[in-house]
Amino acid sequence: MLFLVTKNYDAMKQFFVDLGFNVPEADHGWQITPAFNEGRGCVINVGSIPIGLEESTHNPPSGPLYLDVGDIGACRLWSVMTKYPVKELGRGFLQSTATFHVVPPDGGFVVFTAAT
């Protein structure tokens, strides 16, 4: 599990929602998050990588996020482009898909592909 500690908990949670991931309101079952702080936390499944997103209370934020999330789908592309800085990195063989990177609220970049 990857733990991501942030001072921008609501913005980072919304970022994952905007990318199309299921972001639960609470951690049901075993309480995994928050593991390092006393604030809010949730587990986001990004493909095969579970991310423990938690609000920084007494430990410092973990820093910028660098992650490849795979295909987010064409319908999500346009909504992501209206909310976040997005840059096209290249096109696929038949020019029907492209690879992009988006800058999340805490900095860094998240790489994804989408049909264009």
C-alpha positions as a printed Julia matrix, in Angstrom:
116×3 Matrix{Float64}:
   0.0    0.0     0.0
   1.19   3.49   -0.85
   0.44   6.13    1.78
  -0.1    9.7     0.63
  -0.18  12.29    3.41
  -1.53  15.71    2.41
  -2.52  19.07    3.86
  -4.97  19.36    0.9
  -7.07  16.31    1.8
 -10.34  17.5     0.22
  -8.64  18.69   -2.98
  -6.63  15.48   -3.36
  -9.7   13.35   -2.69
 -11.61  15.29   -5.36
  -8.67  14.88   -7.74
  -8.99  11.08   -7.57
 -12.77  11.34   -8.01
 -12.22  13.51  -11.11
  -9.89  10.85  -12.53
 -12.72   8.33  -12.13
 -11.62   6.34   -9.1
 -13.95   5.16   -6.36
 -13.18   7.19   -3.25
 -15.12   5.87   -0.26
 -16.36   8.23    2.43
 -15.05   5.99    5.19
 -12.78   3.0     5.5
 -15.15   0.04    5.98
 -13.83  -3.13    7.51
 -10.29  -2.96    8.81
  -9.28   0.55    9.78
  -6.13   1.1     7.68
  -6.13   4.89    7.43
  -5.13   7.18    8.87
  -1.97   5.29    9.8
   0.42   8.17   10.47
  -1.87  11.05   11.48
  -5.03  11.74   13.45
  -7.04  13.39   10.65
  -9.3   11.92    8.0
  -8.29   9.07    5.74
  -9.54   6.7     3.07
  -8.24   3.96    0.78
  -8.39   4.52   -2.98
  -7.82   1.56   -5.3
  -5.85   2.75   -8.31
  -5.63  -0.4   -10.39
  -3.68  -2.9    -8.32
  -2.18  -0.18   -6.09
  -4.16   0.75   -2.98
  -3.41   4.3    -1.87
  -4.0    5.31    1.73
  -4.87   9.0     1.43
  -4.73  10.78    4.76
  -4.9   14.26    6.13
  -1.7   15.61    7.64
  -2.17  16.6    11.28
   1.15  16.16   13.04
   3.35  14.41   10.45
   4.47  16.42    7.41
   2.92  15.88    3.96
   4.59  13.17    1.91
   5.28  15.54   -0.99
   4.45  15.53   -4.7
   2.67  12.55   -6.25
   4.21  10.73   -9.22
   1.97   7.95  -10.51
   0.8    6.24  -13.72
  -2.92   5.41  -13.48
  -3.45   3.93  -16.95
  -6.55   4.66  -19.06
  -9.11   7.06  -17.59
 -11.46   7.1   -20.59
 -12.23   9.85  -23.05
 -15.22  11.25  -21.14
 -13.02  11.97  -18.11
 -10.31  13.65  -20.19
 -12.27  16.82  -20.88
 -13.43  17.3   -17.29
  -9.87  16.79  -16.01
  -8.56  19.31  -18.57
 -10.96  21.99  -17.32
  -9.87  21.65  -13.67
  -6.15  20.83  -13.69
  -3.01  21.64  -15.69
  -2.77  18.88  -18.33
  -0.04  18.34  -20.93
  -0.12  15.91  -23.83
   3.01  13.73  -23.9
   2.44  11.76  -27.1
   0.03   9.85  -29.32
  -0.49   6.15  -29.87
   0.25   4.24  -33.07
  -3.1    5.01  -34.75
  -3.41   8.49  -33.19
  -6.66   7.45  -31.46
  -5.18   7.51  -27.96
  -2.82   9.9   -26.27
  -0.74   9.95  -23.13
  -1.09  12.94  -20.82
   0.16  14.12  -17.5
  -1.86  16.14  -15.04
  -0.6   18.11  -12.06
  -2.43  17.16   -8.84
  -3.14  19.73   -6.08
  -0.04  18.7    -4.11
   2.28  18.88   -7.12
   4.12  16.21   -9.08
   2.32  14.6   -11.99
   0.0   11.71  -12.73
   0.32  10.06  -16.14
  -2.73   8.62  -17.9
  -3.97   7.64  -21.33
  -7.28   8.5   -22.97
  -8.95   8.15  -26.33
  -8.93  11.41  -28.28
